[in-house]
Amino acid sequence: MQSKMTIEDIAEKAGVGKATVSRVLNHTGYVSEKTRKKIERVIENCDYVPSATARNFARQDSNMVGVIVPEAHNPYFAAAVEGISGVLEESELLLILCNSNKNFKKEERKLHLLKQQKLKGLIITPSINDMDLKEIKEYKELIHSLHIPVVFMDSGLDFYEWDLVYFDNVAGAYNATKAMIQEGCRDIGIITGDLNTKTARDRYEGYLRALEENSIPLDQKKVYQGDFTTQTAYEMTKKILQSGEYPKTFFTTNNLTTIGFIKAVYDARLELGRDINCISFDKLDTFEELRYSYIERDPMKMGSLAAAMLMERVRDPELPARKYYMPSKIKIDLS
């Protein structure tokens, strides 16, 4: 049976060593024409199909690139993965996608599993808690131990030893809040992410800076601490609207939060752009007909750039570490 046939079997039938069969399979090293043809006849007669994984280990090479994202279900990361996939397909490379589900321990386990696969490279959006310095040190040691090119994508952490493609969250939130203020919105609340994460804290900081620079006092009652999930934002917004006292404008700090917010507004029979305003961190393609403002980024382009940087790093490991900030635009739609 094909599934039971091994390199050892091929070598025995051809009367040669395993190393000679390996050189024929991988097109490496010298093998006489006579011996090569004999081995190829045995392979053909046995209908042997070599394992891609075995070939990769034998060559100390791979056609696989690992990608780890914190929320594979999130349309933002789905678009980024699509961008990565497009670049890898051009190089005939296989993408192995892992979802950490924003769980650092799960991410660590996946990194250890990927380490066994002899990857060509890795693109990762980490889930690590930046407040734990010991954990960060151990995490960096784990990344170094992979001994492969790594690109950090949309990471809130400044891992300057590696290539980075990311967005300035402080500046993005600042520009969004400032744009709303310039449009006459001064009563602006915010639904944050988990403030134990750097991304959430950075976006909150941008919001605070814009208020301060425009002499708008911070009202802690208008700061609603979420966790970047749709369900939490939905339940929170329902309670806010039911109270009858709430800001005229909300800054929703990621796309899943915005979805929950808009659903609650819809259920309360309020109209966006008339009864209440929203500026979202990222556009929602499924809500084209609704009136809301947003920070527009291009996650697919971010993924493409991350993959292109990885391919450049594979070709030239001695390149200096590079950092690229993704641009954005503010789109305003108010009543």
Secondary structure, 3 states (H helix, E strand, C coil): CHHHCCHHHHHHHHCCCHHHHHHHHHCCCCCCHHHHHHHHHHHHHCCCCCCHHHHHHHHCCCCEEEEEECCCCCHHHHHHHHHHHHHHHHCCCEEEEEECCCCHHHHHHHHHHHHCCCCCEEEECCCCCCCCHHHHHHHHHHHHHCCCCEEEECCCCCCCCCEEEECCHHHHHHHHHHHHHHCCCCCEEEEECCCCCHHHHHHHHHHHHHHHHCCCCCCHHHEEECCCCHHHHHHHHHHHHHHCCCCCEEEECCHHHHHHHHHHHHHCCCCECCCEEEEEECCCHHHCCCCCEEEECCHHHHHHHHHHHHHHHHHCCCCCCCEEECCCEEECCCC
